């Protein structure tokens, strides 16, 4: 009997070792690619990245490595393509995005959120709906002025250093809530004008960049971007929204 018990324990250990080996091999092979969009509009796929202060190390798909200033990076997007089924998760198939007025209205009030007064004043000056700004800040940073993403986006509106530079804000100044909101709302104003007040495209560009929207002739097929659009609409009070397919 002791020999039988010992043999059973040995078989169990062998089976567990085999299972863990298979799991480890699966995880090691499941490398998630990223799309890195540069400030000149070009893009490349990488196997991974690591932000280190003001620089970023890109692990190339061929095994090489590239280090460049973070200021050269416009966006970093998870290259996970949303399937037709997953794109409609949580939304009624074919549901139309509800109308949201993107400009500043005479009856608009300061959002009942942290930094509501600043959001209101900057939005009024830039003719942007302050509730939209508040929703984006909630989704991006949960109103944490010191928030830093893995990709290096900073502050309330999670602006990349390259975006901050575009609007005259230095990387270290992006943690200043007033400067961050000013730059972020100015960017939104620009996107609203570019996309003729189409909120879906505005949000797609805010998340994935104008280059990605142009390249895909509409909302990029990335799950991250489509989830982002749905989340903002939900924060604005819409529970059913589906992003249009690229090119439509």
PyMOL commands that set and color helices and strands:
alter all, ss='L'
color gray80, all
select helices_A, chain A and resi 2-29+70-72+84-87+116-126+130-141+161-166+171-175+177-194+199-208+210-215+223-235
alter helices_A, ss='H'
color red, helices_A
select strands_A, chain A and resi 34-38+43-52+55-60+65-69+73-78
alter strands_A, ss='S'
color yellow, strands_A
deselect
rebuild
show_as cartoon
